[in-house]
């Protein structure tokens, strides 16, 4: 089987997603299949070199035009021509698409290759953005059109598939395959350092953008410090994004600038989860299949999560994680205080979470499910 994957973005960081894709591709090669991966150009040469060194047996393409934009028709035309040449030259059986806008362009190219099976993975909730609600139906219809030529649409969560069906995508085209993580890379490498009564180190990993609702966590820190007189606590935010400056200003306004640390981008996330974080916290408004939560669970770090579908699909409440009402700062504070009071109980919860991740979200489990979809399509 010959498989081509279009990532849909220029390679910039050699991080978790790239490692997962390359690990899966190498395993598929060992099983006798051929896998090639295409990026939309190179933004950071060191990342491209690291990717090639990590999986030397996987052919990587970096020559697709970067900065493809539907607002600039000439870039779309250039991207479509390059993608068409790549698909035709490789004689692929499967073409698997990931991120927009490239996936939208290749969706239209699919009609030119009737003997190739095209698939698309949707990794985030297809929620219409913006404040003009009267446009929501048009945006939902656009999702359907952008998937029109896909034989199968792989969703990382049941709730994503349900939303697409509501928009008009046929149920039989939906397949649910959750994200995976490298359970050998993400694991508990050293004994838990936190002791009852010691400073509790909360941590978050991800983009500093509106959907993550990081404001709630900072306001929660304000309540903990001012109203509950908790001083032996800190919050470390790992990652960067558009909201960094407003969030830094919010920490000052809440009087917790000394308790909230902005770490920026960190290359070794497993080490950070092992050495710098006692409790992983995430307050998102919505999630597809949250990779950072799975990684924290794999490292046996207790998790405190907003009660949304994307979180519930990876961590069963009270069995694998602790939940607070989404958008409720006071309830978030309640969860932190309870965990601080009895950390040992939540450490046991984290051990169960690790077992759950190994059984459900390993790369081998991911390969079995995706390879099953590929094989079924070719049999049809």
Number of C-alpha atoms within 10 A of each C-alpha: 16 15 22 23 22 23 20 21 22 20 23 15 18 17 16 18 14 17 17 18 16 24 19 20 24 19 15 20 17 11 10 10 13 19 24 20 19 22 22 22 20 20 15 13 13 14 17 22 11 16 20 15 11 16 17 12 16 20 15 19 17 16 16 24 21 20 16 23 16 14 8 10 11 12 16 20 15 14 22 20 15 14 22 15 10 17 20 12 9 12 14 20 18 22 23 22 25 19 15 17 16 27 21 22 19 26 19 16 17 21 13 10 14 8 13 20 20 27 25 25 20 21 20 16 19 17 14 15 10 8 8 8 11 8 12 15 12 13 17 19 14 13 19 17 16 19 22 16 20 23 17 23 27 25 25 25 26 18 19 25 24 14 15 24 16 12 18 13 20 14 14 10 15 21 19 18 22 22 23 26 25 21 20 12 15 21 21 22 14 10 8 14 11 17 12 12 11 11 15 21 17 23 24 25 25 18 19 22 16 13 12 19 18 23 21 20 25 24 21 22 30 26 19 20 19 14 9 12 10 15 13 13 17 20 23 20 22 20 17 18 13 11 15 18 12 11 18 17 13 17 22 16 12 16 18 23 18 10 19 23 16 15 12 17 15 14 14 10 20 19 18 15 26 21 16 16 24 23 26 25 28 25 27 22 17 20 21 22 28 23 20 17 25 28 27 31 32 31 26 31 31 30 28 25 24 25 21 17 17 23 26 17 17 24 21 14 17 10 15 25 24 23 23 21 14 18 17 15 20 16 16 26 21 14 16 23 15 13 21 20 12 12 21 14 12 24 19 15 22 24 19 17 27 25 14 20 24 21 12 17 22 19 20 18 17 19 18 11 14 15 13 11 17 20 12 10 17 13 7 5
